[in-house]
């Protein structure tokens, strides 16, 4: 069927280029894209149960971009205290600025559109342009008074943890839904008026059925609940951008008038900043499964390119060149085709295990086996990288100092869950190496906790492992440097091209630029002065701005690899687990370079 043969394609789809024969969205969804304008109640207050990596950023952006008051609650008093402070409990580029604006009413002297566009161009907000001022915001709050927050809410986000079960039936595969059930029972017990309950936690398919049963059986007389599924698709490190400009917002509901109405209420919240053509409504079970499916497919891409990296190392092919060529195929695309030491984070492995367990419970054993292989390949990649390091260091790590740069599972996040660094460090310790770890955003206590949870003894670990405050301290006297996390400061490549930042000459009013209005397109005016319209108060006046050049990322010191070379023992090894370094520059400094999916490189006079 030719995609162009359907002249009735919804207006929200116009402009999409259908390059292949595909079925338009309205024929693939149980609910048409345009069918989101049901009669509904307006949401004025939202309560978010859970203040972690999903609940905190989601609530902050919702309060920042909508006219809804948002309260984030958690039983963890220390975490809530941190959210109320200037030292937030998690690191995410742009999160601090969004929280300050939504929580305290602090904005910079440019309006939201400018901030978003700079975020899209540069990956970061710039709070120093030029000075902060107060606004009428302050719609975001944090509290431990869960019952009060539930009573006052029109809509409740459930953003609690759903870890993989460590004991009992389904151990190591099934999701532990204890926190979800506890939150659901609390809502049912406390609520005195009708509520919309939204599951945002990643859960197995059909979890909403259990939530609905618990709410209906335990509700107060006359209180009705509508359950929605609204999975998050955030990538740590770009979560704020993903929330400001999502690829899609999925809302699942029951196929009833009440379900459609509840979905429309949530659509109204998101549509205050998300184009309605990106807000997709569907049935509950499809919504729940699509999050697991998306993460499983992304993990599959990573394991696929990592499998190819092993072939590249043996044949002399270059995995970066292979993945680049494959990514040029529009059917494949370039995303998530970067070879590395294995994927980490809280989602990929857990969600694949959920699919494996679901498949097995449905007697779909071949399906379960298919998805299980992705996890096996991920573990194989970490073990393979370890073996390569041991082999290069003359099959002996005893008493050798290994500098590990990076402990977070990826850059621009402080999250260490399932990080490849945990496995690698534990393997080095088992080989009797002395390990020095440095990460610019992960606190020392978190590193120790992860290593102990993996199976180590803290007392014994501290005999072989140290956590340093600088990369130079970690590398001093090292036999090898292992780059595990792709933090920008580790790079020795040329800095990215400079980008423009607008510096206001007259900072007394907020402004809305005419040219920074497309979230995924970089606009680069020439240095000098440029006029912008001020739309504040409905009055249009011309404002003058200076255009100054700044680099893509915030000012951050790059490592001096020549200095590192001087402090290391010879022969000097660098193991680039992220293929982020300029290997020729390192070779010129006397390093032997080993990188995933690439042939070994060493100085010409280094012998065999």
N, C-alpha and C positions, 0 to 999 in steps of 0.2 A: 504493500500500500504506500503510495507516495504521500509524504507529509504535506505537500502543497495542494493536495486534492481536498482539503478541508477548509473551505473559506470561512467557516464559523469559529475558527480558533479564537479562544478568549482574548480579549483586548490585552490582558496582562501578558500574553505570550507574544504579542506582535513585536517584531524587531529581533526575535530569536532566529538565528539562521539554522534552518533544518538542512544540514548538509547530507543527511542520509535518510533513507526511507524509515521513518519512525512513526509510531502512533502518538498523536498529540496527547498532552497530559490529561485533557478532560475525558479522553476515552480510556485512560489507564487507571484513573482514580475512582474509588467508590463514591467520592464526593467531588463534584466539579470544582475547579479552582475558584470560579466566580461565586460559588454558592456558600458564601461566608457572611452574608448580610442578614442573618436571622434577627428576630426581635430578641433583645437580651438586656440584662442588667449591666449598668456601668460599674466597673471596678474602681474603687477609690482607695482602698487599702489592701496591701499584700503583706502577708507574713511568710517569711522563708525559714523553714526548719532545717538548720544546718548552715554552718559558716565556713565551709571548706573551699576547695578550689573551684567548685561549681557555684555554691550558694553565695559566697562573697562577691565575686565579680559580676554574676548575673544580677544580683540585687542592686549593686552599685550602678550598673549601666541602666537598669530599668528605672531607678529613681532619678537618675541624671537626665534621661531622655524622655520621660513621660510626666504626666501630671499626677501620678500615683504615689502615695506615701508607702514606703517599704520599710518593714521592720525585720531584721535578721536576728533569730534567736538560736541559742545553743546552750547545752548543759555545761559546756566547758567554759568556766568563768575566766580562765586565763586567756583563752582565745578571744572571747568577747572584749575583754579588757584591751587586748592588742588591737582589735578592730577600732576601738575608740581612741587609740593613741596615734602618734605620728609614726610609729614603727609597726606597720601592718604585719600580720602573721604569715603572709605569703608574699612572694615576689612575682610580679607580672608587669611587663612594660606598660605604662600608662595607667595602671590600676591606682596608684597613689594619687594622681591628679584627679581621676574620676571620683574617688572616694572623698577627697577634700571638697570637691565641688558639690557632690550630692549630700554629704554628711554635714559639712560645716558652712556651706554657702559660699565657699571660696572659689572664685574663677580667676582666670588670667585676663589680661586686657585684650582678648580677642574672643569672638563668640564661638559657639559649639561647632559650627560648620568649618571654621578655620582650623580648629583643633583636630577635627576628624580628618580633614584633608591632609594636614601635615602628618598626622598619624599614618595615613595611607601612603604618603610619599616617602616618609622617613622611617616609619616603624616606631616612632616615639612621639609623645607629646612634649611640648617645650614650655614648662611652667615659667620660665624666666622672660617671657615676651610680653611686656617688659616688667610689670609689677602686679602682684595679686590685689584683688579687691573683693568686697563682699557683694553677694547677690541675694536674690529672694529664694534661693534654693533651700537646702537643708531638709530634704524629704527622706533622707536615709538615716535610720537609727539602728542601734545594736543593743540587745538586751538578753538577760537570762530569765526574764519573766515570761515563760512560754505560754502559760495559760491566758494571761492578759492579752498577749499578742494574737492568740488564736481567736479569742472572743471578739476582738476588734476587727479582724480581717474579713474581707469579702472573698478573697481568694488566697489559697495557701500553697506555696511551693514546697514540695517534699524533696530536699536535697541532702539526704543523709547517706552515709557510707553503705555500700553493698559489697563487702569483700568476699573473696572466695572462701568457702567453708574449709576450716582446718581440721574438723573432726566430724564423725558421724557419717550418715548416708550422703553420698555426693562429695565426700572429702576431696579437696584438691581440684574440684571442677564446678560444682554447683555454687550459685550465689547464696550468701548468707543474708537473708532478708529480715533478720531480727530487728534491726534498727528501723526498717520500713514499717514492720508490724507494730513496733512500740509507738512510733510517731502516729500511725493511723489510729490506734486505740486511744491515744491522748486526745487527738482531734475529736473523736466520737464522744469521749467522756466530757470534754470541756465545752464544745460548741453548743450555743443556745439558739443560734439562728442558722439559716441555710448557708452552706459554704460550697465553693468550688475547690476541689482538691486536685492538685496537679502533680503528678509524679514526674520529676525531672531526673531523679537518680536513675542510673542505668540498671534495668531490671530484666529478668527473663520474660519472654512472651507469656501473656495471660496473668501477669502479676496484678493488673488492674482488677481482674475478677475477684481476687482475694481481698483487695482493698475495699472494693464495693461491698463484699459480703460482711467484712468486719464493721464497716461504717453503718450499714443498714441494720445489722443485728444489735448494735450497741448505741445507736443514736437516741437522743432524748425524744420524747413524744413531739411530733409535729416538725422535727428538724429533718431536712432533706439534704443529701449530698449529691453532687455531680462530680464524677471522676474523669479527669483528662490525662492524656499522656502527652508530654511536651519535652522530648529528649533534647539534651544539649549536644552540640557538635563542636565543642571548643577544643582548639589545639593549644596546649600550654606553651607559653611564649608569645602567642598571638591572640590570646583570649579576648582582650579588649577590642581589638580590630574585628574579631569574629563576631562579637556581640553587637558592635556598632553597625557592621555591614555584613550580616550573615548571608551565606549562599542560599539558605532556605531556613524557614521556621516550620517545624512539623507539629501539628496539633491533632491528636487522636481523640475521638469521642465515641460514645455509644450512638447507634443509628436511630435516635429518638428525638422528639422535639426538644426535650429538656437537654439532651446531649448536644444537639446542634446549637441551642441557645447558649449553653455554657462555653462551647468553643468560640462562639462569636464574641463573648465577653472578653476572652483572652486575645482574640484577634484584634479587638479594639485597642488593647494595651500596646501590643507590638506595632500596630499600624501607625502609631505616633512617630515612629522613626524608621520602620522597615516597610519598603514598598509592598503593597498587598499581593502583587504577583509572586512574591517570594514566600508568602504565608500559605502553606499547604495544609488543608484539613483532610483527615482520613479516618478509618476506623481504628479503634484502640489497639488491636492486636498488630496491625500493620505498623503503627507508630512505634510500638515497643520493639518490634523485631528490626525495624530499619536502622536503629542505632547500633545494635549488635552487628548487623550485616555490614554497615559502613565501616566500623572498626576492624572487623574481620577481613574485609577486602583490602583495606589499607595495610594491615599487617601482612597480608599475603603478598602485596607488591614488594614490601621490604624484604621478606624472606626470599622472594624470587630473585631479586637483584643480589642479595647476599649469597645465594646459591651460585649465581653466575660469577661472583667475585672469586670463588674457589677455583673455577675453571680458568679464569683470567690469570691467576697467579701461576698456574702450571703451564699455560700455553704461551704466555707473553702478551696476551691481550690486555687492554686497559679498561677496567670496569667503568670509569667515568665516560670514556668514549663510547662504549657499548650502550650504557644507559642513556646517554645523550641521543644517540642515533635512534634508539627505540622510542624515546620520548617525543621525537619529531613526528611519529605516526599519530595522527589526530585521534585514532581509535584508542590509543594508549595514553598519550599525554605525558608530560615531564614530572608530574608531582609524585613524591614518595618513591623515587627511583634512585636514591642515594645510598650506596653501600656503606655499611658501618659495622660496629661490633655487636649489633643486635638491637632490637627495639626494646624500649622500657616504658615506664609510666604506669599509671593506675588502670588503664582501660584495655589496651590491646590484648594482653594475655588473659586477663579476667574475662573479657567478652568472648574470646574464642573458646575458653573453657565452658562458658555458659552455653554456647552453641553446641559444643561437643556433648555436654550433659543433656541438653534438650533433645538432641538427635538420638542419643542412646535411650532416653526415656520413651521415645516414640518408636523404638526398634529400627531406627535408621542408622544401622551400624556403619555402613559404607560411607554415609555422609559424615558421621563422627570421625571416622578414620581420615577422611580428606582434610578436615579442619585441624585435626591433631598434628598432622605433619608440619604445619606452619610453626607450631610451638617447638617441635623437635628440631627443625632447621634453625630456629632462633637460638636454642641452647647450643646446637652444634657450632654456630658461628662464634659464640663466646669461647667455647672450648678450643676451637680451631685457632683463634687469635692468640689464646694463651700458649698453645703448643708452638706456634710460630715464634713467639717471644722467647720461649725456653730454648728452642732450637738455635736461634740466632745468638743467644748468649751462651753458646758452647755447651748446651744441655745441662746447665747448672746455674741455679739462682741462689744457692746457699750463701748467705751473708752479703749478697749483692744489693745495692741500693736502687730501688725502682721508684722513679718519680711519676706519680699519677696525676695528670692535669685534668681536673674536672671530675665531679662526683654526681652532679645532677644528671637525669636521664637524657636531657637535651639542654641547649642553651636557652637563656632568657626565662628560666624558671628555677625555683628552689626545690622542686619536687624530685625526690630520689627514689620513689617507689619503683621497684623492678629495674633499677638502673643497671646497665651492663657493668658499671664500675664495681658494684657489690660482688659480683661473681669473679671478676678479674682480680680484685684485691684479695679476696679469699683464696683464690688459686695461687697467687704469689706467696701468701702467708704459708700455705700448705707446702710450698717448695722451699720454705725457710729463707725467703728473701726479706730484706728490710724495706718497708714501703713508706713513702712520704706522699701525702695527699694534699692537694690544694684545689679549692673551688671558691670562686669569688662570691657566691651567694648562699652556699649551704653552710649552716652553722655546724660547729664541731660535734655537739651533742647528737645531732641528727646522723652524722656519719657513724659514730660509735653505735648508735641504736640499730642502724641498718646492718652493720657487720655482726652485731650480737644476734639479731633476729635471724640472720642467715645460718647461724649455728656456731659462732665463735664465742670464746670466753673473753670477757672484757679484760681481765687481768693478763691473760696470755697475749691478747691482741696488742696491748700497750707495750709489750716487750719487743714487738716487731714493727708496729705501725705508729706513725706520728702524723698529726694534722698540722700543717704549717699555715702561716698567715700570708705568705707570698709564694709565687711560683718559683722565684729565685732560691728561696730557702728550701723548697722541695727538691730542686734540681742540683743543689750544691753537693758535690761528691757523688753524684748518681752515675750508675753504669748505663742506665737507659731511661729515657723519657717516654711515657705512654700517654698520648693525647686521647682521652675518652669522651670528653664533652667539647663541642665546637664553639666554645666561648670566643667572641671576637678578639679579646685581648691576647689570645694565644696565637693568633694568625701572624704570619710574616709576609703575607701577600700585600700588594699595593692597596691602599685604602680606597674605598668606593668613591665613585665620582661625587663631587660636591653637589649639594642640593640647596634650594633656596629656603630661607626662613624669613618671614615678614617681621620686621621690627618697627613698631608703631612710633611715629613721631609725636603724636598727641594721644596719650594713653587714657584719656578721661572717659571714653565711652567704649562700649562693646561694638564690634563691627561685624558685618557679614560680607565677605568678598564676593565679587562677581565671577571670579575665574576658578575658585577652588571648590567646585560643586559636584564633581564626579568622583566617587570614593575610590575607584580603582584606576585612576588615570593621573599621572604626574604632570602638573602644569609648572613650567619653568620660565617665569618672566625674567627678563634681563636685569642685571644689577642696575640700581638707580632708584628712581622714585616711581610710584604707581598709584593711581587713584582707585579708591574703593567706595562703594555706597554704604552709608550707615542707615540701616533699616529700623533702628530702635525707635519705638514709639510711633511707628507709621510715618515718620518724617524722613525723607531721603535727602541726605547731604553728602558732599564729597569729602573724603578723608584722605590724607596723604600718608604713605608708608614708604619706608626704605626697604629695599631688597638687599639682604646680606647673605653671603654664602657660608653654609656650615655643612659638615659631613653628615651622612645618613644617620649615624649612631651618636649617642651622647659622647662627650669627651671621655675616652678611656685609654689608659696607657697600653701600648702594644709591647709584648715581650721583646727584649733585646736578645735574640738568639746567639749573637756573638758572645755576649756576657755569659749566657748559659753554657756555651761550649767551653769557655775558659775554666769553668768550675767543675766540669765533669771528668770522670776517669776515661781513659782511652782503652779500646776504641769506643767512640761515642755513638750510641744508638738512639734514634728517634723512631717510635712506632706510631704512625699516624692512623689512629682508628677512625678518623672522620674524613680523611682526604681533604683536609682544609688548609694544608701548608704548601708553600712553594718549595718543592723538594729540591730543585736545582740550587736554590739559595742555601739550603741546609747542607747539601753536598759540598758547595763551595766553602762552607765553614768547617768542613772536616767531619760532618756527620755521616753515618751509615743510616739510610732511610728505608724503612719497611712500612708499606702502606697496604691497606686492604684492597685486594683486587688489582694490584700492580706489581710489577717486577721489582726486585731489590735494586737499590741504587747506593753507590758508595764512591768515595773519592778515588781518583785514578791511581794514586800512589799508595792505596791501602792494602794492596796485595789481594790474596784470595780471602 
